[in-house]
Amino acid sequence: MDQTPLAVAAVDAIGPDSVAITFETPPEFGAAPGQFVKLTFEVEGEDISRFYTISSPDVADTFEITVEIDPEGEVGPLLSELTAGDEVRVAGPFGDAYYENEDSVVVLAGGPGVGPAVGIAERAVADGGQAAVVYRDDAPVHTDRLGVLMDDGVSVEILAPDESLDDTVAAALDSVGADPQVFVYGFADFLDDATAALEAADYDADAAKVENFG
């Protein structure tokens, strides 16, 4: 989809300095959880764009992105002021690290990587598959959705920033049976830790679908 003004359907607080923004899906838009879209705003006469990963399990009528608000950033204040009915210019989807109907998935998420993690796990469960989530953050968000996933039998582990991933990742891989597809979302330091944990668990880290948030 080329850059298109889309209506905001809802803005919901999901945790400290974080919101889930839901957009109405245009007819031509198709995407999978884990792909991302580009939002463009005009700031002091100039266009500024930011990329956000889709965090809803599907895009049938609406789709959602998860946003960590930086009140001092150029775009953060604009995002925090959005309400239902506002329009935002959106383009996409982009990215290769997304859900493709795999039978079993393990999602490793650092910080804002929890957005695609919940979307992928929910979609996998809805499709009759298995899922596990390992999420590391100092201020967890989307805890309600993670709780529902746990109620649905999904292995969900939430770790503090200083906790090792090794044992938890190994247990997550074991929980979904043989040959799961691993997804990794987060910033570079988390990706390094996740890669090391996968290698320690004898999983081919090169087979993981990885999105570096910077």
MIDRENVEX-737733 format. One record per residue: residue number from 1; residue in three letters; x, y, z of N, C-alpha, C, O in turn. Coordinates in steps of 0.1 Angstrom, whole numbers, plus 5000, padded with zeros to 4 digits. Each point is the difference from the previous one (the first is absolute). Example, Ala and Ser with C-alpha at 12.3 -4.5 7.8 and 13.67 -1.06 7.14 Angstrom:
BEGIN
(r 1 "Ala" (5132 4943 5078) (4991 5012 5000) (5009 5012 5000) (5010 5000 5007))
(r 2 "Ser" (4986 5011 4986) (5009 5011 5000) (4992 5011 5008) (5005 5011 5001))
This chain:
BEGIN
(r 1 "Met" (5008 4988 5000) (4992 5012 5000) (5009 5012 5000) (5008 5002 5009))
(r 2 "Asp" (4990 5007 4981) (5007 5013 5000) (4994 5008 5012) (4990 4997 5006))
(r 3 "Gln" (5017 5014 4997) (4996 5009 5011) (4986 5004 4998) (4996 5006 4990))
(r 4 "Thr" (4996 4991 5020) (4985 5002 5000) (4996 5005 5014) (5004 4995 5010))
(r 5 "Pro" (4987 5016 4990) (4994 5004 5013) (4991 4989 5005) (4990 4997 4993))
(r 6 "Leu" (5013 4998 5019) (4991 4990 5006) (4994 5006 5013) (5007 5008 5007))
(r 7 "Ala" (4981 4989 4996) (4993 5004 5012) (5004 4992 5012) (5001 4988 4999))
(r 8 "Val" (5001 5019 5012) (5003 4993 5013) (4987 4995 5005) (4990 5008 5002))
(r 9 "Ala" (5009 4979 5002) (4988 4995 5006) (5000 5000 5015) (4990 5002 5006))
(r 10 "Ala" (5022 4997 5000) (5001 5000 5014) (5014 5002 5005) (5010 4997 4992))
(r 11 "Val" (4992 5009 5019) (5013 5002 5007) (4999 4995 5014) (4992 5006 5008))
(r 12 "Asp" (5015 4983 4996) (4999 4995 5013) (5013 4999 5007) (5010 4996 4995))
(r 13 "Ala" (4990 5008 5018) (5012 4999 5008) (5002 4985 5003) (4991 4993 5004))
(r 14 "Ile" (5021 5003 4995) (5003 4986 5003) (5011 4998 5010) (5004 4988 5003))
(r 15 "Gly" (5001 5023 5003) (5011 4999 5010) (5007 5013 5000) (4996 5010 4994))
(r 16 "Pro" (5015 4991 5014) (5007 5013 5002) (5005 5005 4986) (5007 4994 4993))
(r 17 "Asp" (4989 5019 5004) (5004 5007 4988) (4998 4992 4988) (5008 5001 4990))
(r 18 "Ser" (4982 4991 5009) (4998 4991 4988) (4985 5000 4997) (4991 5000 5009))
(r 19 "Val" (5006 5000 4978) (4986 4999 4995) (4999 4991 4989) (5010 4997 4992))
(r 20 "Ala" (4978 4997 5006) (4997 4993 4988) (4991 5008 4991) (4989 5005 5005))
(r 21 "Ile" (5015 4998 4983) (4992 5008 4991) (4994 4991 4989) (5007 4993 4993))
(r 22 "Thr" (4980 5008 5006) (4993 4991 4991) (4995 5009 4988) (4994 5010 5002))
(r 23 "Phe" (5008 4985 4986) (4996 5007 4988) (4990 4992 4992) (4999 4988 5001))
(r 24 "Glu" (4992 5019 4992) (4991 4993 4992) (5007 4995 4987) (5008 5008 4994))
(r 25 "Thr" (4990 4980 5003) (5007 4994 4989) (4994 5003 4986) (4988 4998 4998))
(r 26 "Pro" (5020 5008 4993) (4994 5003 4987) (4999 4987 4992) (5006 4990 5003))
(r 27 "Pro" (4985 5010 4986) (4998 4988 4993) (5012 4994 4994) (5000 4987 4999))
(r 28 "Glu" (5010 5020 4997) (5011 4995 4992) (5011 4995 5010) (5011 4995 4995))
(r 29 "Phe" (4988 5006 5018) (5011 4998 5009) (5000 4985 5004) (4990 4995 5005))
(r 30 "Gly" (5021 4999 4994) (5002 4986 5005) (5013 4999 5007) (5010 5005 4995))
(r 31 "Ala" (4990 4989 5017) (5013 4999 5008) (4998 4989 5010) (4989 4995 5002))
(r 32 "Ala" (5023 5001 5003) (5000 4989 5010) (5007 5006 5013) (5007 5009 4999))
(r 33 "Pro" (4989 4985 5012) (5007 5005 5013) (5015 4998 4999) (5005 4989 4996))
(r 34 "Gly" (5002 5021 5007) (5015 5000 4999) (5005 5010 4989) (5011 5004 5001))
(r 35 "Gln" (4980 4998 4989) (5004 5011 4991) (4998 5013 5006) (4995 5002 5011))
(r 36 "Phe" (5010 5009 4982) (4999 5013 5006) (4996 5010 4989) (5000 4998 4988))
(r 37 "Val" (4995 5013 5018) (4995 5011 4991) (5007 5013 5003) (5007 5001 5011))
(r 38 "Lys" (4993 5008 4980) (5006 5013 5002) (4989 5011 5002) (4991 5002 4992))
(r 39 "Leu" (5010 5005 5019) (4992 5011 5003) (5007 5013 4997) (5012 5002 5004))
(r 40 "Thr" (4981 5008 4990) (5007 5012 4996) (4992 5012 5005) (4987 5000 4999))
(r 41 "Phe" (5020 5009 5008) (4994 5012 5006) (5007 5012 4994) (5011 5000 4997))
(r 42 "Glu" (4981 5011 5003) (5007 5013 4997) (5003 5007 5013) (4992 5003 5008))
(r 43 "Val" (5021 5000 4993) (5005 5007 5012) (5008 5013 4995) (5010 4999 4993))
(r 44 "Glu" (4984 5012 5011) (5006 5013 4996) (5003 5001 4985) (5010 5005 4995))
(r 45 "Gly" (4980 4990 4997) (5001 5001 4986) (5007 4990 4993) (5002 5000 4987))
(r 46 "Glu" (5004 4990 5020) (5008 4989 4994) (4993 4987 5004) (4995 4998 5011))
(r 47 "Asp" (5006 4992 4980) (4995 4987 5002) (5010 4992 5008) (5012 4999 4997))
(r 48 "Ile" (4983 4994 5014) (5009 4992 5008) (4993 4986 5001) (4988 4999 5003))
(r 49 "Ser" (5019 4990 4994) (4994 4987 5000) (5006 4991 5011) (5012 5002 5003))
(r 50 "Arg" (4980 4989 5002) (5005 4990 5009) (4993 4987 4997) (4989 4999 4994))
(r 51 "Phe" (5018 4990 5009) (4995 4986 4997) (4995 4993 5012) (5007 5001 5011))
(r 52 "Tyr" (4982 4993 4988) (4994 4993 5012) (4995 4986 4995) (4994 4999 4989))
(r 53 "Thr" (5008 4991 5019) (4997 4986 4997) (4985 4997 5003) (4995 5004 5010))
(r 54 "Ile" (4999 4989 4981) (4986 4996 5002) (4999 4990 5012) (5008 4990 5001))
(r 55 "Ser" (4983 5013 5008) (4999 4992 5012) (4986 4993 5002) (4997 4994 5010))
(r 56 "Ser" (4995 5007 4980) (4987 4993 5000) (5002 4987 4993) (5008 4998 4991))
(r 57 "Pro" (4984 4992 5013) (5001 4986 4993) (4996 5000 4986) (5004 4991 4992))
(r 58 "Asp" (4988 5019 5004) (4995 5000 4986) (4997 5015 4996) (5001 5009 5009))
(r 59 "Val" (4996 4994 4979) (4997 5013 4995) (4986 5001 4993) (4998 5008 4991))
(r 60 "Ala" (4993 4983 5013) (4988 4998 4992) (4992 5013 5000) (4996 5005 4989))
(r 61 "Asp" (5001 5001 5022) (4992 5013 5000) (5008 5011 5005) (4998 5012 4996))
(r 62 "Thr" (5011 4985 5014) (5009 5010 5006) (5013 4994 5002) (5001 4987 4999))
(r 63 "Phe" (5009 5021 5003) (5013 4994 5004) (5006 5010 5010) (4997 5011 5001))
(r 64 "Glu" (5012 4983 5007) (5006 5007 5012) (5015 5001 4999) (5006 4991 4995))
(r 65 "Ile" (4999 5020 5010) (5014 5001 5002) (5002 5003 5015) (4992 5006 5007))
(r 66 "Thr" (5020 4990 4998) (5003 5003 5014) (5011 5010 5000) (5010 4999 4993))
(r 67 "Val" (4988 5012 5015) (5009 5011 5000) (5005 5004 5014) (4992 5001 5009))
(r 68 "Glu" (5021 5000 4992) (5006 5004 5012) (5002 5016 4999) (5008 5004 4991))
(r 69 "Ile" (4985 5003 5017) (5000 5015 4998) (5012 5006 5007) (5003 4998 5012))
(r 70 "Asp" (5005 5010 4980) (5011 5008 5005) (4994 5014 5001) (5000 5007 4989))
(r 71 "Pro" (4997 4999 5022) (4994 5013 5001) (5009 5011 4995) (4996 5011 4998))
(r 72 "Glu" (5017 4986 5002) (5010 5010 4995) (5003 4999 4985) (5008 5008 4995))
(r 73 "Gly" (4987 4981 4999) (5003 4998 4986) (4992 5009 4990) (4991 5008 5005))
(r 74 "Glu" (5012 4991 4983) (4994 5009 4990) (4985 4994 4997) (4991 5008 4998))
(r 75 "Val" (5008 4979 5002) (4987 4994 4997) (4992 4996 5012) (4988 5000 5000))
(r 76 "Gly" (5019 4997 5011) (4993 4995 5012) (4988 5009 5004) (4989 4994 5003))
(r 77 "Pro" (5013 5019 4999) (4989 5008 5004) (4988 5000 4990) (4988 5000 5005))
(r 78 "Leu" (5015 4998 4982) (4989 4999 4991) (4992 4987 5001) (4988 5000 5000))
(r 79 "Leu" (5019 4989 5003) (4994 4987 5002) (4992 5000 5012) (4989 4995 5001))
(r 80 "Ser" (5016 5012 5010) (4993 5000 5013) (4987 5008 4999) (4991 4997 5008))
(r 81 "Glu" (5007 5012 4983) (4989 5008 4998) (4989 4994 4991) (4989 5006 4998))
(r 82 "Leu" (5014 4983 4995) (4991 4995 4990) (4987 4995 5008) (5001 4995 5011))
(r 83 "Thr" (4988 5006 4982) (4987 4995 5005) (4992 4994 4988) (5004 5002 4989))
(r 84 "Ala" (4986 4990 5014) (4992 4994 4990) (4995 5011 4991) (4995 5010 5004))
(r 85 "Gly" (5006 4987 4983) (4995 5009 4989) (5011 5008 4994) (4998 5005 4989))
(r 86 "Asp" (5014 4996 5018) (5011 5007 4994) (5005 4992 4988) (4998 4988 4999))
(r 87 "Glu" (5009 5019 4992) (5006 4993 4988) (5015 5001 5001) (5006 5010 5003))
(r 88 "Val" (5001 4979 4993) (5014 4999 4999) (5004 4994 4987) (4994 4991 4995))
(r 89 "Arg" (5017 5015 4999) (5004 4994 4987) (5008 4987 5003) (5010 5001 5008))
(r 90 "Val" (4986 4988 4986) (5006 4987 5002) (5004 4994 4987) (4993 5001 4990))
(r 91 "Ala" (5019 4992 5010) (5004 4993 4988) (5005 4986 5005) (5004 4998 5011))
(r 92 "Gly" (4995 4992 4980) (5005 4987 5003) (4990 4989 4995) (4991 5003 4992))
(r 93 "Pro" (5011 4985 5013) (5010 4996 5010) (5014 4997 4994) (5002 4999 4988))
(r 94 "Phe" (5008 5001 5022) (5013 4997 4996) (5005 4989 5009) (4994 4996 5010))
(r 95 "Gly" (5018 4998 4987) (5007 4991 5008) (4998 4985 4996) (4990 4996 4994))
(r 96 "Asp" (5020 4996 5010) (5000 4986 4997) (4998 4991 5012) (4998 4988 4998))
(r 97 "Ala" (5003 5017 5014) (5000 4992 5012) (4986 5000 5006) (4997 5006 5010))
(r 98 "Tyr" (4994 4986 4983) (4986 5000 5004) (4994 4986 5000) (5007 4990 4994))
(r 99 "Tyr" (4982 5008 5012) (4993 4987 5001) (4995 4995 4986) (4994 5008 4993))
(r 100 "Glu" (5009 4980 5004) (4996 4994 4987) (4994 4986 5002) (5004 4990 4994))
(r 101 "Asn" (4986 5010 5015) (4993 4988 5003) (5008 4988 5005) (4997 4988 4997))
(r 102 "Glu" (5013 5015 5010) (5008 4989 5006) (4992 4993 5011) (4992 5006 5007))
(r 103 "Asp" (5011 4981 4994) (4992 4991 5010) (5004 5003 5014) (4991 4999 5009))
(r 104 "Ser" (5021 5005 4994) (5005 5003 5013) (5010 5012 5000) (5008 5000 4991))
(r 105 "Val" (4990 5009 5018) (5008 5012 5000) (5006 5003 5014) (4993 4997 5010))
(r 106 "Val" (5019 5008 4991) (5005 5006 5012) (5005 5014 4997) (5007 5002 4991))
(r 107 "Val" (4987 5007 5017) (5003 5014 4997) (5008 5006 5012) (4996 4999 5012))
(r 108 "Leu" (5016 5006 4985) (5009 5006 5010) (4999 5015 4998) (5003 5005 4989))
(r 109 "Ala" (4993 5003 5022) (4997 5014 4998) (5007 5008 5011) (5000 4996 5012))
(r 110 "Gly" (5007 5014 4983) (5006 5010 5010) (4993 5013 4998) (4998 5005 4989))
(r 111 "Gly" (4998 5001 5022) (4993 5013 5000) (4988 5001 4991) (4991 4992 5001))
(r 112 "Pro" (5009 5017 4989) (4989 5001 4991) (4997 4988 4991) (4990 5000 4993))
(r 113 "Gly" (5020 4991 5007) (4998 4987 4992) (4988 4992 5005) (4996 4991 4994))
(r 114 "Val" (4998 5013 5018) (4988 4993 5005) (4988 5002 4991) (4991 4991 5000))
(r 115 "Gly" (5009 5020 4992) (4989 5002 4991) (4998 4989 4990) (4990 4993 5000))
(r 116 "Pro" (5020 5004 4991) (4999 4989 4991) (4999 4987 5008) (4994 4990 4994))
(r 117 "Ala" (5012 5009 5017) (4999 4987 5008) (4986 4996 5003) (4996 4988 4998))
(r 118 "Val" (4996 5021 5007) (4986 4996 5004) (4992 4998 4987) (4992 4991 5000))
(r 119 "Gly" (5010 5017 4990) (4993 4998 4987) (5002 4986 4994) (4991 4993 4996))
(r 120 "Ile" (5022 5003 5004) (5004 4987 4994) (4995 4989 5008) (4994 4990 4995))
(r 121 "Ala" (5007 5011 5018) (4996 4989 5009) (4985 4998 4999) (4995 4989 4999))
(r 122 "Glu" (4997 5022 5001) (4986 4999 4999) (4996 4994 4987) (4990 4992 4999))
(r 123 "Arg" (5016 5012 4990) (4997 4995 4987) (5003 4985 4999) (4992 4992 4995))
(r 124 "Ala" (5019 5004 5010) (5004 4986 5000) (4990 4991 5008) (4996 4990 4995))
(r 125 "Val" (4999 5015 5017) (4990 4993 5007) (4987 4999 4993) (4994 4990 5000))
(r 126 "Ala" (5002 5022 4994) (4988 5000 4992) (5000 4990 4988) (4989 4995 4997))
(r 127 "Asp" (5023 5003 4998) (5001 4991 4989) (5002 4985 5004) (5002 4991 4992))
(r 128 "Gly" (4997 5007 5021) (5001 4986 5005) (5014 4996 5003) (5003 4988 5002))
(r 129 "Gly" (5007 5021 4998) (5014 4997 5002) (5004 5001 5014) (4992 5003 5009))
(r 130 "Gln" (5021 4996 4994) (5006 5002 5013) (5009 5012 5000) (5005 5004 4990))
(r 131 "Ala" (4996 5002 5022) (5008 5012 5001) (5006 5001 5014) (4995 4995 5010))
(r 132 "Ala" (5017 5012 4990) (5006 5004 5013) (5006 5014 4998) (5004 5004 4989))
(r 133 "Val" (4996 5004 5022) (5005 5013 5000) (5010 5002 5011) (4997 4997 5012))
(r 134 "Val" (5014 5009 4985) (5010 5004 5010) (5002 5015 4999) (5004 5005 4989))
(r 135 "Tyr" (4993 5003 5021) (4999 5014 4999) (5008 5006 5011) (4998 4997 5012))
(r 136 "Arg" (5012 5012 4985) (5008 5006 5010) (4999 5015 4999) (5001 5007 4990))
(r 137 "Asp" (4995 4999 5022) (4998 5015 5000) (5000 5004 5015) (4997 4992 5009))
(r 138 "Asp" (5007 5021 4993) (5000 5005 5013) (4986 5005 5004) (4997 5003 5012))
(r 139 "Ala" (4994 5000 4978) (4986 5004 5003) (4991 4993 4990) (4996 5006 4990))
(r 140 "Pro" (5000 4982 5013) (4992 4992 4990) (4987 5007 4997) (4994 5006 5008))
(r 141 "Val" (5003 4992 4979) (4987 5005 4995) (4992 4988 4993) (5006 4989 4999))
(r 142 "His" (4982 5014 4997) (4992 4989 4994) (4998 4988 5010) (4998 4989 4995))
(r 143 "Thr" (5002 5014 5018) (4999 4989 5009) (4986 4993 5000) (4999 4988 5003))
(r 144 "Asp" (4991 5020 4994) (4987 4994 4999) (4999 4989 4989) (4996 4989 5002))
(r 145 "Arg" (5010 5015 4986) (5000 4990 4989) (5009 4988 5003) (4997 4989 4996))
(r 146 "Leu" (5014 5014 5010) (5009 4989 5004) (4993 4991 5010) (5002 4988 4999))
(r 147 "Gly" (4990 5017 5010) (4993 4992 5009) (4990 4991 4993) (4998 4988 5004))
(r 148 "Val" (4995 5017 4986) (4990 4992 4993) (5008 4989 4992) (4995 4989 5000))
(r 149 "Leu" (5016 5014 4995) (5008 4990 4993) (5004 4989 5010) (4999 4988 4996))
(r 150 "Met" (5005 5015 5016) (5003 4990 5010) (4987 4992 5003) (5001 4987 5001))
(r 151 "Asp" (4988 5019 5000) (4987 4992 5002) (4997 4991 4989) (4994 4989 5002))
(r 152 "Asp" (5011 5014 4986) (4998 4992 4988) (5011 4989 4999) (5000 4993 4990))
(r 153 "Gly" (5009 5006 5020) (5010 4989 5000) (5013 5004 4994) (5009 4991 4998))
(r 154 "Val" (4993 5022 4999) (5013 5004 4994) (5010 5003 5011) (4996 5005 5011))
(r 155 "Ser" (5016 4990 4987) (5011 5002 5010) (5004 5015 4998) (5005 5004 4989))
(r 156 "Val" (4993 5004 5022) (5004 5014 5000) (5009 5002 5011) (4997 4998 5012))
(r 157 "Glu" (5015 5007 4986) (5010 5004 5010) (5004 5014 4999) (5004 5005 4989))
(r 158 "Ile" (4994 5003 5022) (5004 5014 5000) (5012 5002 5009) (5000 4996 5012))
(r 159 "Leu" (5011 5009 4982) (5013 5001 5007) (5004 5015 5003) (4996 5008 4992))
(r 160 "Ala" (5011 4994 5018) (5006 5013 5003) (5012 5002 4991) (5006 4990 4994))
(r 161 "Pro" (4998 5022 5003) (5011 5003 4991) (5013 4993 5003) (5008 4997 4991))
(r 162 "Asp" (4995 5000 5022) (5012 4994 5004) (5000 4985 5000) (5010 4994 5004))
(r 163 "Glu" (4978 5000 4993) (4999 4985 5001) (5005 4994 4987) (4998 5005 4989))
(r 164 "Ser" (5009 4984 5012) (5005 4992 4989) (4988 4994 4992) (4990 4996 5006))
(r 165 "Leu" (5012 5004 4981) (4990 4993 4991) (5002 4985 4999) (4991 4993 4996))
(r 166 "Asp" (5021 5002 5007) (5004 4987 4996) (4990 4989 5004) (4994 4993 4991))
(r 167 "Asp" (5003 5005 5022) (4992 4989 5004) (4985 5002 4996) (4993 4991 4996))
(r 168 "Thr" (5003 5022 5004) (4986 5003 4996) (4998 4997 4985) (4989 4995 4996))
(r 169 "Val" (5020 5009 4996) (4999 4997 4985) (5000 4985 4998) (4992 4995 4992))
(r 170 "Ala" (5017 4998 5014) (5000 4985 4999) (4987 4994 5003) (4995 4991 4994))
(r 171 "Ala" (4999 5013 5017) (4987 4995 5005) (4989 5004 4990) (4991 4992 4997))
(r 172 "Ala" (5009 5020 4998) (4990 5004 4990) (5001 4991 4987) (4990 4996 4995))
(r 173 "Leu" (5022 5001 5001) (5002 4992 4988) (4994 4986 5003) (4994 4994 4991))
(r 174 "Asp" (5009 5001 5020) (4995 4986 5004) (4985 5000 5001) (4993 4990 4998))
(r 175 "Ser" (5001 5021 5006) (4985 5000 5003) (4991 4999 4987) (4989 4997 5001))
(r 176 "Val" (5017 5006 4987) (4992 5000 4988) (5003 4988 4991) (4995 5000 4989))
(r 177 "Gly" (5012 4990 5015) (5003 4989 4992) (5012 5002 4990) (5007 5010 5001))
(r 178 "Ala" (4994 4981 4990) (5011 5000 4991) (4999 5011 4989) (4989 5003 4995))
(r 179 "Asp" (5023 5002 5002) (5001 5009 4988) (4991 5012 5000) (4993 5003 4990))
(r 180 "Pro" (5007 5005 5021) (4992 5013 5000) (5007 5011 4991) (5012 4999 4998))
(r 181 "Gln" (4980 5010 4998) (5006 5012 4994) (5002 5011 5010) (4991 5003 5008))
(r 182 "Val" (5021 5002 4993) (5003 5010 5010) (5000 5014 4994) (5005 5002 4989))
(r 183 "Phe" (4989 5007 5018) (5000 5014 4997) (5007 5008 5011) (4998 4997 5011))
(r 184 "Val" (5010 5013 4985) (5007 5008 5009) (4997 5015 4997) (5003 5004 4989))
(r 185 "Tyr" (4992 5004 5020) (4998 5014 4998) (5005 5008 5012) (4998 4997 5011))
(r 186 "Gly" (5010 5013 4986) (5005 5009 5010) (5012 5008 4995) (5003 5000 4989))
(r 187 "Phe" (5003 5007 5021) (5012 5008 4997) (5012 4991 4999) (5000 4988 5004))
(r 188 "Ala" (5011 5017 4991) (5012 4992 4997) (5005 4992 5011) (5004 4989 4999))
(r 189 "Asp" (4997 5017 5013) (5005 4993 5012) (4992 4988 5003) (5005 4989 5004))
(r 190 "Phe" (4981 5012 4995) (4992 4989 5003) (5002 4989 4989) (5000 4988 5003))
(r 191 "Leu" (5001 5016 4984) (5002 4991 4990) (5013 4991 5002) (5000 4988 4997))
(r 192 "Asp" (5010 5019 5008) (5013 4993 5003) (4997 4989 5011) (5005 4989 4999))
(r 193 "Asp" (4988 5015 5011) (4997 4991 5011) (4992 4988 4996) (5002 4989 5003))
(r 194 "Ala" (4988 5014 4988) (4991 4990 4995) (5007 4990 4991) (4998 4988 5001))
(r 195 "Thr" (5011 5017 4991) (5008 4992 4991) (5008 4990 5008) (5001 4988 4997))
(r 196 "Ala" (5006 5018 5013) (5008 4991 5009) (4992 4989 5007) (5004 4989 5001))
(r 197 "Ala" (4984 5015 5003) (4991 4990 5007) (4996 4989 4991) (4999 4989 5003))
(r 198 "Leu" (4997 5015 4984) (4996 4990 4990) (5012 4991 4997) (4998 4987 4999))
(r 199 "Glu" (5014 5018 5000) (5011 4991 4997) (5003 4991 5012) (5003 4988 4998))
(r 200 "Ala" (4995 5017 5014) (5002 4992 5012) (4990 4988 5001) (5003 4990 5005))
(r 201 "Ala" (4985 5013 4989) (4990 4990 4999) (5000 4991 4988) (4991 4992 4997))
(r 202 "Asp" (5020 5009 4995) (5002 4992 4988) (4990 5003 4989) (4996 4991 4992))
(r 203 "Tyr" (4998 5021 5008) (4992 5004 4989) (5008 5009 4990) (5008 5008 5004))
(r 204 "Asp" (4990 4989 4983) (5007 5008 4990) (4995 5014 5000) (4990 5003 4994))
(r 205 "Ala" (5018 5006 5012) (4996 5014 5000) (4998 5006 4987) (4992 5010 4998))
(r 206 "Asp" (5015 4985 4992) (4998 5005 4986) (4986 4997 4994) (4996 5007 4991))
(r 207 "Ala" (4997 4984 5015) (4987 4996 4996) (4989 5009 5006) (4988 5000 4996))
(r 208 "Ala" (5016 5008 5014) (4990 5009 5007) (4996 5012 4991) (5009 5004 4992))
(r 209 "Lys" (4979 5000 5009) (4996 5013 4993) (5002 5011 5010) (4994 5000 5011))
(r 210 "Val" (5014 5010 4985) (5005 5010 5009) (4997 5014 4995) (5002 5003 4988))
(r 211 "Glu" (4994 5005 5021) (4997 5014 4996) (5008 5009 5011) (4997 5000 5012))
(r 212 "Asn" (5013 5008 4983) (5008 5008 5009) (4993 5014 5001) (4998 5007 4989))
(r 213 "Phe" (4998 4997 5023) (4994 5013 5001) (5009 5012 5002) (4996 5011 5001))
(r 214 "Gly" (5017 4986 4997) (5010 5011 5001) (5011 4998 5010) (5008 5008 5002))
